[in-house]
């Protein structure tokens, strides 16, 4: 253990480095003589803290892994209206089992400590995928959107979707409250009216549930993986479409979100999207409380997007 090297990442997670007991557990999972050589924090994460580990086995082979720890026992912002078991290691374990045969690269489960019996907190040990979060240029956006859309097709056709927990919106609509920095509160009232309607009927499929660009990995312009499966569910594929659109609208503007929808329609061979889902997914950010507040600078961007969606409802 004295040889472990801790290196820095651009954006440190909030949970801190893994305890010595957690690293010892990792070594035991890899067999007699295994040693953790390096520990590197990975950027991002709210309820999770992720560290890339380089582990040398007793035979001398090297394993690139991720120790994924549930460092917050409270729901992450955006999940605060979820039940305590929804955002759980068990849920991700079930998702990774279904994903094992998927053609889209996803992490493979190496070992699990869902109760935190060996690590400092509940944890999963998974394989490290190559790549980095996307940073496409304007010229690269068309190809970027094609790959983001195409990646959903094999996910949505996975067998075993019924074994996953059903999709439940984060916002139960029991409180009608616009963002505290709202410039156009009437838009949010109309959005609540739309979301209060019965949801459009749709078959339940395996869905990521939190499909956005920062949960994808890229290398030299190619998508190399989809990560973070703690929210995977059985539900309408429209939820994945709407979640990606919400992120694209914030980062690049509503026209790019619309272009993603057009792209998915093309790669899937025809997809009738109901804007109800875009409204529902946007309202997942509300109501705000002390654990999560919509960034004031984002409010006008979301309101422009919302106005565009409501015009189609």
N, C-alpha and C positions, 0 to 999 in steps of 0.2 A: 504493500500500500504506500510505502514511502516514495515510490517512483511515479506516482500519479501526478500528471501535469494539468493544471487548470489554466485554460486560455480564455481570452475575452471575446465577446460578441458585440456587434454594433448596438444592440438593444437588449439589455439584460432582462430576464424574466423576473417576476416579483417574488418568487418563492425561495430564492437562494439555492446554493449548491446542495446536492444530495448528501445525506449523512454517510459516515463511514460504514454504518450497518447496511445501507442501501447498496453501496459499491461492493461490499462483501457478498451480498445476496446475488448481485450480477455475476460475480466470479464463480460462485457456487453453481449458478445456472449453466455456466459454460464448461463446467467440469474441473476435475482436479488439476491444479497447476495454472489455472487461468488467472490473469492479472489485468486490471484496468490500467491502461497506460496514459490515456488523456481523457479529460472531462471538459467539454466545451458547451457553454450555454447557448441555446438556440433562441433567436428573436421571436417575439410574439407570445401569445398565450395569456389567458385571463384566469380561468380556474385551473389551468395546467401550468406546470413548469417542465420544460423539455431540455434535456442535455444530450448532446452527441457524445458517445463513448467509443474509444478505440480500445478493444479488448484483445489481448494476446492469449491464445489458448495454450494448454500444456504442451501441445505438439508443435507450437510455433506459428500456427496460422493466425491471421488477424481478422477480427470481426468488427464491422462498423455498425453500431447500434444506437438506439435512442432510448433513454430512460425517461418515461413519460409519467409524471407524478401529479396526482390530484392534490395540489398544495392548498387549495381553498375548499373548505367543506361547505361554504356558502355557495349558492348558485351564482354563476357569473352574471355580470350585467347583461341584460337581454334574455336571461334565463330565470329571472327572479320569481316569475310566476309559475315556474315548472315544479313538479313534485320533486321530492328529495332524491328519488331513484332515477330520474330521467337522465341527468347528466352524470353518468356513472361509468366506472371501469367495466362493469358487467355488460353494459350496452355496447361499448366499443369492442369488447371481446367477441360478442355475438356478431357484430358487423364485420370484423376482420375475418371471422370464420367463413362467412358467406362470400367475402371478397377474394378468398384464396384462389379461386379459379377464374377471376375476372381478368380480361385482357388489358385493362387499364392498370398501370403500376400503382399498387397500394402497399402500405407497410405489412409485413408478415409478423404475426405474433410469435415471439420467442419464449416468453415466460410471463406469468401474471402473479401479482400479489394484490388482489382486489380489496382485501380487508386491511392491508397495511401491516400484516403480521411479521414481515421480515424487513421491510423498508420503514422509513420514518412516517410515510403516508401511503395510501393506496397507490399502486404503480403498475405500469405495464412495461415490459422490455420488448421493443419492436425493432425491426430492421430499419436502417437509415437509407432513405432514398436519395439518389443523386439529384442535384439541381438546387435552385434558389427561387425565391418569390419572383413573380414576373415584373419586368420593367420595360414594357414594349414602347417603341417609338410610335409616332402617329402613322408612319408608313407601314409599320408591322401590324397594326390593329386588325385589318381584315383576316390575316392568317391566324392571329391570336384568337379572334372570336370563333373562327372555324374549329380550332382545336378544343376550345372550351366547350363548345356546343357538342362536338362529336364525342367527347369523353363521357357525356351523360348517357349516350345510347346503350352501351353495354351495362352500365350500372342499373338502368331502369328495367332491364330485362333479366336481371339475376333471379334465379329460383330461390325460394325461401323467404320472400318478403314478408309473408304472414307471420313469421317467427319474430319479427322485430316489433317493438312497441309502436302503436298507432300514432300518426301525426297529431299533435295537439298544438294549436297556436300559443305563442308565448303570452300574448295579450288576450285575456278572457273577456274584454270589453265591458267589464263591470264598472270601470271608471272612464268617463268621457272627459278627457283633459288634453288640450293641445300642448305642444312643447312650450316650456316656460319662456322661450325667446321667440314664439310664433309671431310672424308679421301679418299672417292672413289666417286667423283662427277659424273663420268660416269654412275654409278648405278642410280643416281637420274634422269639423262637425259633419260635413258632407261625407268625408271618408268613413266616419263611424256609421253613418246611415247605410253606406254601401256594404260595409263589413258585417252589419247586423242582419243582412239578408241571408237566406239559406245558401250554403256553399254549393257551387256547381257540382253536379255528380261527376265522379271520375274514378276509374279503377285504382285500387291501392297497389303501388309498386314499391320496390326498394328505392329509397331516396337518401341523399346525403343530408339534407335538411338545413345545412349551413354552407351551401356551395357558393363560394365567392373566390375571387382571384388569389387572395392571400392564403387560401387553403390548397393552392396548386403549386407545383414545382416545375421549373423550366431549365433547360440547358441548350445553348446555341439555337434558340428559337423553337425548340421542341418541348412539348409537355412531357415531363418525366415522372409525374406522380400526382396523386390526389391524397391529401392527408386530413387528419382531424375528424374522426368518425364517431365522436361521443354523442352526436345528435341524430345519428342515422335512424330512420323510421320507416314505417310502412305508410305510404300516403300518396297523394296526387303528385305526378311529376311536375305539375305547374309550380309547386313550392320551390323546387330547385331552380326553375327558370326565373321565377320572380325574385328569388334571393340573389341570383347573379345579376339580374337587371338592377336591383337596388344598389348594389355595390358599384356597378359600372356607371350608373347615373350620377352617383356622388363623385366618382373619380374623374370621369371623362365627360359627363353631361348626358341628358336624356336622349339625344340622337344616337349615341353609342349603345345605350340600353335597347333602343328600338332596333338597332342594327343586329344586336345579338339575337333578338327574337326572330328577326327575318332569317338569320343564319341558321338558327335551330330548326325553323320551319323547313329550310332547304335540305339540311343534312339528315333530318328525320323522315323526309318524304311527305311532309304535311302535318302541321300541328296547329289546331285551333286554340289559341290562348285566350282565356277569359281575364280581363283586367281586374276582376274581383281579387285575384290572387296577388296582384301587385299592390293593391290597397291593403290587403290583409297582412302581407309581409312588411310593408312600411309601418303599419300600426304596431307591429311587434316591438318597435322601439319605444312605445308608450304603454302605460303612463310612466313618467319619470319619477324617480325618488332619490333618496340619498345615495343609493348604490350605482346610479347611472343617470347621466344628464346628456341630452343631445348637444353636441358642440354648437355653440352659438353661430359660428361661421358656416356650419352645415345646414342650418335651418332654411335659409333662402334657397339653397340648392335642392333640398328635399321638397320644398313647397312648389318650386317650378316643376319638378318631376311629378308631384301629386296632381297638380293642375292638369298636366298633360294626360295622366291616367284617367282622372275623373271625366275628362272630355269624351272619353271612349265608353264610359259606363252608362 
